[in-house]
Amino acid sequence: MSATLAKGQNGPLAVSDVVISLQVTAPADLSALLVTEQGKVRTDADFVFYNQPSGPGVDLRPGPAGQPASLAVSLSAVPADIDQIRAVITLDDATSNFGRFAPPTALVSDASGNQLFSYQIDGLNAESIVIALELYRRQGSWKVRAVGQGYAGGFAALVTDHGVQVDDSPAEAAPQQAAPQQAPPPPPPQQAPPAYPAQSAPGYPQQPAPAYAPPGGGYPPPPGQQPPGGGYPPPPGQGYPPPAQGAPAAAQQQPGEISLSKDRPVSLQKGQRVTLRKEGGAALTFVKMGLGWDPVRTRGMFGNRTVDIDLDASVCLFADQNLVDVAYYGQLSSKDGSVRHQGDNLTGEGDGDDEMILVDLTRIPAHITTLLFIVTSYKGHSFEQVQNAFSRLIDGTTNGELARYTLTGGMPFTAMAMAKVYRVGGDWKMQALGEGFNAKHPGEAVPQLGRFLGGN
């Protein structure tokens, strides 16, 4: 049976192998300091963290997607001169603080996953670091104590106070960005066309949507986020209300329209539109929307670290104001087969497009009026932390790039409406949006998309 601890309380550990894990609503790291009776590490090897995931009797294990790592502790393997193991929670964003989020909870379980103790760390405010709890020796046995001590001196001060040697030399200055009016960067290397559609037969082959589970077992939406029925689309007939009077509809920003009939890709700016017709006026029938980004690489006090930014591209299909379907990492094909997602990229590693969505315009049902291309940040990183993010439109027949929209400058949002493709009479048009909002997955994004549907 699990026991709930309050700050300062302790309890006995009757097992020799335990796991310390977290429940936290902000991106955070878990680390461990193994200290002697004097409260100091013996060597830097007694500090277990993301760049040194193993120590004497303690291992840092990766958590499931979007969740912090956990500490697996074999108490029998902890050296005799180690008196305490202190579990430390550190927010990824050092400029943030725990007061902005729900209180974190530290859990202690046995090796089989049975929860032994839980401690909700209340009372945190301006701190971005907290010693959550500690395992300690008492008369030949091990016990756990709820600590909840926020540390005001910063992470470097915390670990140096415990005897860890810190490399605190400043990172090299980043090069200055070029002026925005310079020519756009060259497109990434072209990828080989997918196996479909066949060049001799436009459109996708008729086949059911594939069953798909993202690597590592996937990640379902958080509990309570799915609407009734299990899927993202709301029940039929429940459309969005028209945008409120004076609401900043995306289409009102820069209504200028430019032509795709050029000998080089069009560099779109926010609000600009293009008609999906090729040179000579022929309508495009098969297009691809590519999404690319790079993981943020930072030089921290304990060495270089790559922050994996898990962006997800999705397409929402609308009939006027009514959401009909969504193609995303958990459903790689729209139900009619006209939109197909090429799979999930969890980190942004690799050149070129990290995620690709294929659209057969000839197969989109007549009642579908708008395709809204959105990007969500599953782990909650904002676009301030994303490097080299872009979306681009590609002719699916020739694989040639037609238009590109690049995200310049960071925005404090976890989601972005990148572009929309919509009907005007017998034509399809595309508009670059670049509008930010907060959502970590399509289920959170859908209720906020109504404002992007007007002004076609």
HUWO-V504075 format. One record per pair of residues at least 24 apart in sequence whose C-alpha atoms are under 8 Angstrom apart, sorted by the first residue. I is the first residue (numbers start at 1). GAP is how many residues later the second one is. D is the distance in Angstrom with one decimal. If there is no record, write none. Layout:
i=I gap=GAP d=D
i=I gap=GAP d=D
This chain:
i=1 gap=114 d=7.3
i=1 gap=115 d=6.4
i=2 gap=113 d=5.5
i=2 gap=114 d=4.4
i=2 gap=115 d=5.2
i=2 gap=116 d=7.2
i=3 gap=113 d=6.2
i=3 gap=114 d=4.7
i=3 gap=115 d=6.4
i=4 gap=113 d=5.7
i=4 gap=114 d=5.0
i=4 gap=115 d=6.0
i=5 gap=112 d=6.8
i=5 gap=113 d=6.1
i=5 gap=114 d=5.1
i=5 gap=115 d=7.8
i=5 gap=141 d=6.4
i=6 gap=113 d=6.4
i=6 gap=114 d=7.6
i=6 gap=140 d=6.5
i=7 gap=112 d=7.8
i=7 gap=114 d=7.6
i=7 gap=139 d=5.1
i=7 gap=140 d=5.8
i=7 gap=141 d=6.3
i=8 gap=137 d=6.3
i=8 gap=138 d=5.2
i=8 gap=139 d=5.7
i=9 gap=136 d=5.7
i=9 gap=137 d=5.7
i=10 gap=133 d=6.7
i=10 gap=134 d=5.3
i=10 gap=135 d=4.1
i=10 gap=136 d=6.3
i=11 gap=132 d=5.6
i=11 gap=133 d=5.4
i=11 gap=134 d=6.7
i=12 gap=129 d=7.9
i=12 gap=130 d=6.5
i=12 gap=131 d=4.4
i=12 gap=132 d=6.4
i=13 gap=128 d=7.7
i=13 gap=129 d=5.6
i=13 gap=130 d=5.1
i=13 gap=131 d=6.9
i=14 gap=128 d=7.9
i=15 gap=95 d=7.0
i=16 gap=58 d=6.0
i=16 gap=59 d=5.2
i=16 gap=60 d=6.1
i=17 gap=55 d=7.4
i=17 gap=56 d=5.7
i=17 gap=57 d=4.6
i=17 gap=58 d=6.0
i=17 gap=59 d=7.9
i=17 gap=93 d=6.1
i=17 gap=94 d=5.7
i=18 gap=54 d=6.1
i=18 gap=55 d=5.3
i=18 gap=56 d=6.7
i=18 gap=57 d=7.8
i=18 gap=90 d=6.6
i=18 gap=91 d=5.6
i=18 gap=92 d=4.5
i=18 gap=93 d=5.5
i=19 gap=51 d=6.7
i=19 gap=52 d=5.5
i=19 gap=53 d=4.5
i=19 gap=54 d=6.0
i=19 gap=88 d=7.9
i=19 gap=89 d=5.6
i=19 gap=90 d=5.2
i=19 gap=91 d=6.1
i=19 gap=92 d=6.5
i=19 gap=94 d=7.9
i=20 gap=50 d=5.6
i=20 gap=51 d=5.0
i=20 gap=52 d=6.5
i=20 gap=53 d=7.9
i=20 gap=67 d=7.9
i=20 gap=86 d=7.0
i=20 gap=87 d=5.6
i=20 gap=88 d=4.7
i=20 gap=89 d=6.6
i=21 gap=47 d=7.8
i=21 gap=48 d=7.1
i=21 gap=49 d=4.6
i=21 gap=50 d=6.6
i=21 gap=85 d=5.9
i=21 gap=86 d=5.2
i=21 gap=87 d=6.6
i=22 gap=46 d=6.8
i=22 gap=47 d=8.0
i=22 gap=48 d=7.2
i=22 gap=82 d=7.1
i=22 gap=83 d=5.7
i=22 gap=84 d=4.7
i=22 gap=85 d=6.0
i=23 gap=81 d=5.7
i=23 gap=82 d=5.0
i=23 gap=83 d=6.5
i=23 gap=84 d=7.8
i=24 gap=43 d=8.0
i=24 gap=78 d=7.5
i=24 gap=79 d=7.3
i=24 gap=80 d=4.7
i=24 gap=81 d=6.5
i=25 gap=76 d=6.5
i=25 gap=77 d=6.5
i=25 gap=79 d=7.3
i=26 gap=65 d=7.1
i=26 gap=75 d=6.9
i=26 gap=354 d=7.4
i=27 gap=39 d=7.9
i=27 gap=40 d=7.6
i=27 gap=41 d=7.3
i=27 gap=64 d=6.1
i=27 gap=65 d=5.6
i=27 gap=66 d=7.7
i=27 gap=352 d=7.1
i=27 gap=353 d=6.9
i=27 gap=354 d=7.7
i=28 gap=40 d=6.2
i=28 gap=61 d=6.6
i=28 gap=62 d=5.5
i=28 gap=63 d=4.2
i=28 gap=64 d=4.9
i=29 gap=39 d=5.9
i=29 gap=40 d=6.9
i=29 gap=60 d=5.7
i=29 gap=61 d=5.2
i=29 gap=62 d=6.3
i=29 gap=63 d=6.6
i=30 gap=38 d=6.7
i=30 gap=39 d=6.2
i=30 gap=40 d=6.8
i=30 gap=41 d=7.6
i=30 gap=57 d=6.9
i=30 gap=58 d=5.7
i=30 gap=59 d=4.8
i=30 gap=60 d=6.5
i=31 gap=29 d=7.5
i=31 gap=40 d=7.6
i=31 gap=56 d=5.9
i=31 gap=57 d=5.2
i=31 gap=58 d=6.7
i=32 gap=39 d=7.7
i=32 gap=53 d=6.4
i=32 gap=54 d=5.4
i=32 gap=55 d=4.7
i=32 gap=56 d=5.9
i=33 gap=52 d=5.7
i=33 gap=53 d=5.1
i=33 gap=54 d=6.7
i=33 gap=55 d=7.7
i=33 gap=126 d=8.0
i=33 gap=129 d=7.8
i=34 gap=48 d=6.2
i=34 gap=49 d=7.6
i=34 gap=50 d=6.0
i=34 gap=51 d=4.6
i=34 gap=52 d=6.5
i=35 gap=47 d=5.5
i=35 gap=48 d=6.0
i=35 gap=49 d=5.4
i=35 gap=50 d=6.5
i=35 gap=51 d=7.8
i=35 gap=127 d=7.5
i=36 gap=45 d=6.0
i=36 gap=46 d=4.6
i=36 gap=47 d=4.8
i=36 gap=48 d=6.6
i=37 gap=44 d=7.9
i=37 gap=45 d=7.3
i=37 gap=46 d=5.4
i=37 gap=47 d=7.5
i=39 gap=45 d=7.9
i=39 gap=123 d=6.3
i=40 gap=121 d=7.7
i=40 gap=122 d=4.5
i=40 gap=123 d=5.3
i=41 gap=121 d=6.0
i=41 gap=122 d=5.6
i=41 gap=123 d=6.8
i=42 gap=121 d=7.7
i=43 gap=120 d=7.7
i=43 gap=121 d=7.1
i=44 gap=119 d=7.8
i=44 gap=120 d=5.4
i=44 gap=121 d=6.7
i=47 gap=117 d=7.4
i=51 gap=251 d=7.2
i=51 gap=252 d=7.4
i=51 gap=254 d=7.6
i=64 gap=152 d=7.9
i=65 gap=153 d=7.7
i=65 gap=154 d=6.5
i=65 gap=314 d=7.7
i=66 gap=312 d=6.8
i=66 gap=313 d=4.7
i=67 gap=312 d=7.8
i=75 gap=67 d=7.9
i=83 gap=53 d=5.8
i=83 gap=54 d=5.7
i=84 gap=50 d=6.4
i=84 gap=51 d=5.6
i=84 gap=52 d=4.3
i=84 gap=53 d=6.7
i=85 gap=49 d=5.4
i=85 gap=50 d=5.1
i=85 gap=51 d=6.4
i=86 gap=45 d=6.6
i=86 gap=46 d=7.6
i=86 gap=47 d=6.1
i=86 gap=48 d=4.3
i=86 gap=49 d=6.6
i=87 gap=44 d=5.8
i=87 gap=45 d=5.7
i=87 gap=46 d=5.6
i=87 gap=47 d=5.9
i=88 gap=41 d=7.1
i=88 gap=42 d=5.8
i=88 gap=43 d=4.4
i=88 gap=44 d=5.7
i=88 gap=45 d=7.6
i=89 gap=40 d=5.7
i=89 gap=41 d=5.4
i=89 gap=42 d=6.4
i=89 gap=43 d=6.6
i=90 gap=38 d=6.1
i=90 gap=39 d=4.6
i=90 gap=40 d=6.7
i=90 gap=65 d=7.7
i=91 gap=37 d=5.5
i=91 gap=38 d=6.5
i=93 gap=35 d=8.0
i=94 gap=34 d=6.1
i=95 gap=33 d=7.6
i=96 gap=32 d=6.3
i=97 gap=28 d=6.6
i=97 gap=29 d=5.1
i=97 gap=30 d=5.1
i=97 gap=31 d=4.4
i=98 gap=26 d=5.9
i=98 gap=27 d=5.7
i=98 gap=28 d=6.5
i=98 gap=29 d=5.9
i=98 gap=30 d=5.8
i=99 gap=25 d=5.7
i=99 gap=26 d=4.0
i=99 gap=27 d=6.0
i=99 gap=28 d=7.5
i=100 gap=25 d=7.6
i=106 gap=26 d=6.7
i=106 gap=27 d=7.6
i=119 gap=27 d=6.5
i=121 gap=27 d=5.7
i=122 gap=26 d=7.8
i=124 gap=26 d=6.8
i=127 gap=24 d=6.2
i=127 gap=25 d=6.0
i=128 gap=24 d=7.9
i=128 gap=26 d=7.7
i=129 gap=25 d=7.1
i=129 gap=26 d=6.8
i=156 gap=145 d=7.5
i=166 gap=135 d=6.3
i=166 gap=136 d=6.6
i=167 gap=134 d=5.2
i=167 gap=135 d=6.2
i=167 gap=136 d=7.8
i=168 gap=132 d=8.0
i=168 gap=133 d=5.1
i=169 gap=132 d=7.5
i=171 gap=128 d=6.0
i=171 gap=129 d=7.8
i=184 gap=83 d=6.9
i=187 gap=165 d=7.9
i=187 gap=214 d=7.8
i=188 gap=163 d=6.9
i=188 gap=164 d=4.7
i=188 gap=165 d=7.6
i=189 gap=162 d=7.5
i=189 gap=163 d=6.0
i=190 gap=162 d=7.4
i=190 gap=209 d=7.5
i=191 gap=161 d=7.8
i=193 gap=203 d=7.7
i=193 gap=206 d=6.6
i=199 gap=198 d=7.1
i=202 gap=83 d=8.0
i=202 gap=84 d=7.8
i=203 gap=82 d=8.0
i=203 gap=83 d=7.0
i=203 gap=157 d=5.7
i=203 gap=159 d=7.0
i=203 gap=160 d=7.1
i=204 gap=133 d=7.4
i=204 gap=134 d=7.4
i=204 gap=156 d=7.1
i=206 gap=131 d=7.4
i=207 gap=130 d=7.6
i=208 gap=129 d=7.6
i=209 gap=122 d=7.7
i=209 gap=123 d=6.8
i=209 gap=124 d=5.2
i=209 gap=125 d=7.5
i=209 gap=126 d=7.2
i=209 gap=128 d=7.1
i=210 gap=122 d=7.0
i=210 gap=123 d=7.4
i=211 gap=120 d=7.7
i=212 gap=118 d=6.6
i=212 gap=119 d=7.0
i=212 gap=120 d=7.2
i=213 gap=117 d=6.9
i=214 gap=115 d=7.2
i=214 gap=116 d=7.5
i=214 gap=129 d=8.0
i=214 gap=130 d=6.6
i=221 gap=220 d=7.1
i=221 gap=222 d=7.0
i=225 gap=218 d=6.3
i=225 gap=219 d=6.9
i=226 gap=217 d=6.1
i=232 gap=93 d=7.9
i=232 gap=94 d=7.1
i=232 gap=210 d=7.1
i=232 gap=211 d=5.4
i=232 gap=214 d=7.4
i=233 gap=90 d=5.9
i=233 gap=91 d=6.2
i=233 gap=92 d=5.9
i=233 gap=93 d=6.9
i=233 gap=213 d=7.6
i=234 gap=89 d=6.8
i=236 gap=86 d=7.5
i=236 gap=87 d=7.8
i=236 gap=88 d=7.3
i=237 gap=85 d=6.5
i=238 gap=84 d=6.4
i=239 gap=82 d=5.0
i=239 gap=83 d=4.0
i=239 gap=84 d=6.6
i=240 gap=81 d=5.3
i=240 gap=82 d=6.4
i=240 gap=207 d=8.0
i=240 gap=210 d=5.4
i=241 gap=80 d=7.4
i=241 gap=209 d=7.1
i=242 gap=79 d=7.8
i=242 gap=208 d=7.2
i=242 gap=209 d=7.5
i=242 gap=212 d=7.6
i=243 gap=207 d=6.8
i=243 gap=208 d=5.2
i=243 gap=211 d=7.3
i=247 gap=204 d=7.5
i=248 gap=203 d=7.6
i=249 gap=202 d=5.5
i=249 gap=203 d=5.8
i=249 gap=204 d=7.8
i=249 gap=205 d=6.6
i=249 gap=206 d=7.3
i=250 gap=183 d=6.1
i=250 gap=185 d=7.1
i=250 gap=201 d=7.4
i=250 gap=202 d=5.6
i=250 gap=204 d=8.0
i=250 gap=205 d=7.9
i=251 gap=180 d=7.8
i=251 gap=182 d=7.7
i=251 gap=201 d=7.4
i=251 gap=203 d=7.0
i=251 gap=204 d=5.3
i=251 gap=205 d=6.9
i=252 gap=203 d=6.9
i=260 gap=142 d=6.6
i=260 gap=143 d=7.6
i=264 gap=138 d=7.4
i=265 gap=136 d=5.8
i=265 gap=137 d=4.7
i=265 gap=138 d=5.0
i=265 gap=139 d=7.0
i=266 gap=136 d=6.2
i=266 gap=137 d=4.4
i=266 gap=138 d=6.3
i=267 gap=136 d=5.8
i=267 gap=137 d=5.1
i=267 gap=138 d=6.2
i=268 gap=135 d=6.6
i=268 gap=136 d=5.8
i=268 gap=137 d=5.1
i=268 gap=138 d=7.9
i=268 gap=164 d=6.6
i=269 gap=136 d=6.4
i=269 gap=163 d=6.6
i=270 gap=135 d=7.8
i=270 gap=162 d=5.3
i=270 gap=163 d=5.4
i=270 gap=164 d=5.9
i=271 gap=160 d=6.1
i=271 gap=161 d=5.2
i=271 gap=162 d=5.4
i=271 gap=163 d=7.8
i=272 gap=159 d=5.6
i=272 gap=160 d=5.6
i=272 gap=161 d=7.9
i=273 gap=156 d=6.8
i=273 gap=157 d=5.5
i=273 gap=158 d=4.2
i=273 gap=159 d=6.5
i=274 gap=155 d=5.7
i=274 gap=156 d=5.4
i=274 gap=157 d=6.5
i=275 gap=152 d=7.2
i=275 gap=153 d=6.3
i=275 gap=154 d=4.4
i=275 gap=155 d=6.4
i=276 gap=151 d=7.3
i=276 gap=152 d=5.7
i=276 gap=153 d=5.4
i=276 gap=154 d=7.0
i=283 gap=144 d=7.6
i=284 gap=77 d=7.7
i=284 gap=111 d=7.4
i=285 gap=75 d=6.1
i=285 gap=76 d=5.1
i=285 gap=77 d=5.8
i=286 gap=72 d=7.5
i=286 gap=73 d=5.8
i=286 gap=74 d=4.5
i=286 gap=75 d=5.8
i=286 gap=76 d=7.5
i=286 gap=109 d=6.5
i=286 gap=110 d=5.0
i=286 gap=111 d=6.5
i=287 gap=71 d=6.1
i=287 gap=72 d=5.3
i=287 gap=73 d=6.6
i=287 gap=74 d=7.5
i=287 gap=106 d=6.8
i=287 gap=107 d=5.6
i=287 gap=108 d=4.9
i=287 gap=109 d=4.5
i=287 gap=110 d=7.7
i=288 gap=68 d=6.8
i=288 gap=69 d=5.6
i=288 gap=70 d=4.5
i=288 gap=71 d=5.9
i=288 gap=105 d=5.8
i=288 gap=106 d=5.0
i=288 gap=107 d=6.5
i=288 gap=108 d=5.7
i=289 gap=67 d=5.8
i=289 gap=68 d=5.2
i=289 gap=69 d=6.5
i=289 gap=70 d=7.9
i=289 gap=102 d=6.8
i=289 gap=103 d=5.7
i=289 gap=104 d=4.9
i=289 gap=105 d=6.4
i=290 gap=63 d=5.4
i=290 gap=64 d=7.4
i=290 gap=65 d=6.0
i=290 gap=66 d=4.5
i=290 gap=67 d=6.4
i=290 gap=101 d=5.4
i=290 gap=102 d=5.2
i=290 gap=103 d=6.5
i=290 gap=104 d=7.6
i=291 gap=62 d=5.3
i=291 gap=63 d=5.8
i=291 gap=64 d=5.2
i=291 gap=65 d=6.2
i=291 gap=98 d=7.4
i=291 gap=99 d=5.9
i=291 gap=100 d=4.6
i=291 gap=101 d=6.8
i=292 gap=56 d=7.1
i=292 gap=60 d=6.3
i=292 gap=61 d=4.6
i=292 gap=62 d=4.8
i=292 gap=63 d=6.7
i=292 gap=96 d=7.4
i=292 gap=97 d=5.4
i=292 gap=98 d=5.4
i=292 gap=99 d=6.5
i=293 gap=55 d=5.5
i=293 gap=60 d=7.9
i=293 gap=61 d=6.9
i=293 gap=93 d=6.8
i=293 gap=94 d=6.0
i=293 gap=95 d=5.2
i=293 gap=96 d=4.1
i=293 gap=97 d=6.6
i=294 gap=53 d=7.9
i=294 gap=54 d=5.0
i=294 gap=55 d=6.3
i=294 gap=56 d=8.0
i=294 gap=92 d=6.7
i=294 gap=93 d=5.2
i=294 gap=94 d=5.9
i=294 gap=95 d=6.9
i=295 gap=52 d=6.4
i=295 gap=53 d=5.5
i=295 gap=54 d=6.6
i=295 gap=91 d=6.7
i=295 gap=92 d=6.7
i=296 gap=89 d=6.5
i=296 gap=90 d=6.3
i=296 gap=91 d=6.3
i=308 gap=38 d=7.5
i=308 gap=39 d=4.7
i=308 gap=40 d=7.2
i=309 gap=37 d=7.2
i=309 gap=38 d=5.2
i=309 gap=39 d=6.5
i=309 gap=68 d=7.3
i=309 gap=70 d=7.2
i=309 gap=72 d=6.7
i=309 gap=77 d=7.1
i=310 gap=35 d=7.0
i=310 gap=36 d=4.7
i=310 gap=37 d=5.0
i=310 gap=38 d=6.8
i=310 gap=67 d=5.8
i=310 gap=68 d=5.7
i=310 gap=69 d=6.3
i=311 gap=34 d=7.5
i=311 gap=35 d=7.1
i=311 gap=36 d=7.6
i=311 gap=37 d=7.5
i=311 gap=64 d=6.4
i=311 gap=65 d=5.6
i=311 gap=66 d=4.5
i=311 gap=67 d=6.2
i=312 gap=32 d=6.9
i=312 gap=33 d=7.5
i=312 gap=43 d=7.7
i=312 gap=63 d=5.4
i=312 gap=64 d=5.2
i=312 gap=65 d=6.3
i=312 gap=66 d=7.0
i=312 gap=129 d=7.6
i=313 gap=42 d=6.7
i=313 gap=43 d=7.9
i=313 gap=44 d=7.9
i=313 gap=60 d=7.1
i=313 gap=61 d=5.9
i=313 gap=62 d=4.6
i=313 gap=63 d=6.7
i=314 gap=27 d=7.8
i=314 gap=59 d=5.8
i=314 gap=60 d=5.4
i=314 gap=61 d=6.3
i=314 gap=128 d=7.2
i=315 gap=24 d=8.0
i=315 gap=56 d=6.3
i=315 gap=57 d=5.5
i=315 gap=58 d=4.6
i=315 gap=59 d=6.3
i=316 gap=55 d=5.7
i=316 gap=56 d=5.1
i=316 gap=57 d=6.6
i=316 gap=58 d=7.8
i=317 gap=51 d=6.6
i=317 gap=52 d=7.8
i=317 gap=53 d=6.0
i=317 gap=54 d=4.8
i=317 gap=55 d=6.6
i=318 gap=50 d=5.6
i=318 gap=51 d=6.0
i=318 gap=52 d=5.2
i=318 gap=53 d=6.4
i=318 gap=54 d=7.9
i=319 gap=48 d=5.6
i=319 gap=49 d=4.5
i=319 gap=50 d=5.2
i=319 gap=51 d=6.8
i=320 gap=48 d=7.3
i=320 gap=49 d=5.8
i=320 gap=50 d=7.2
i=320 gap=133 d=7.6
i=321 gap=129 d=6.9
i=321 gap=132 d=6.8
i=328 gap=114 d=7.7
i=336 gap=27 d=7.8
i=336 gap=28 d=7.5
i=336 gap=29 d=7.8
i=337 gap=26 d=7.6
i=338 gap=24 d=7.9
i=338 gap=25 d=5.2
i=338 gap=26 d=5.4
i=358 gap=38 d=7.7
i=369 gap=53 d=5.6
i=369 gap=54 d=5.5
i=370 gap=50 d=6.8
i=370 gap=51 d=5.8
i=370 gap=52 d=4.3
i=370 gap=53 d=6.6
i=370 gap=83 d=7.5
i=371 gap=49 d=5.5
i=371 gap=50 d=5.1
i=371 gap=51 d=6.2
i=372 gap=45 d=7.3
i=372 gap=46 d=8.0
i=372 gap=47 d=6.2
i=372 gap=48 d=4.4
i=372 gap=49 d=6.5
i=373 gap=44 d=6.2
i=373 gap=45 d=5.8
i=373 gap=46 d=5.3
i=373 gap=47 d=5.8
i=374 gap=41 d=7.3
i=374 gap=42 d=5.6
i=374 gap=43 d=4.4
i=374 gap=44 d=5.5
i=374 gap=45 d=7.2
i=375 gap=40 d=5.5
i=375 gap=41 d=5.1
i=375 gap=42 d=6.4
i=375 gap=43 d=6.9
i=376 gap=38 d=6.0
i=376 gap=39 d=4.3
i=376 gap=40 d=6.5
i=376 gap=63 d=6.2
i=376 gap=64 d=5.3
i=376 gap=65 d=5.5
i=376 gap=66 d=7.0
i=376 gap=69 d=7.9
i=377 gap=37 d=5.3
i=377 gap=38 d=6.1
i=377 gap=62 d=7.3
i=377 gap=63 d=5.0
i=377 gap=64 d=6.9
i=378 gap=62 d=4.6
i=378 gap=63 d=5.8
i=379 gap=61 d=6.9
i=380 gap=34 d=5.9
i=380 gap=60 d=5.9
i=381 gap=33 d=6.1
i=382 gap=29 d=7.0
i=382 gap=30 d=5.5
i=382 gap=31 d=5.0
i=382 gap=32 d=4.5
i=382 gap=33 d=7.7
i=383 gap=27 d=5.4
i=383 gap=28 d=5.3
i=383 gap=29 d=6.2
i=383 gap=30 d=5.9
i=383 gap=31 d=6.2
i=383 gap=32 d=7.8
i=384 gap=25 d=7.3
i=384 gap=26 d=3.8
i=384 gap=27 d=5.1
i=384 gap=28 d=5.9
i=384 gap=29 d=7.8
i=385 gap=25 d=7.1
i=386 gap=24 d=7.5
i=391 gap=27 d=7.1
i=405 gap=27 d=6.7
i=407 gap=27 d=7.3
i=411 gap=25 d=7.2
i=412 gap=24 d=8.0
i=413 gap=24 d=5.3
i=413 gap=25 d=5.2
i=414 gap=24 d=4.8
i=414 gap=25 d=5.7
i=414 gap=26 d=6.2
i=415 gap=24 d=5.3
i=415 gap=25 d=6.7
i=415 gap=30 d=7.6
i=422 gap=34 d=7.3
i=424 gap=32 d=7.4
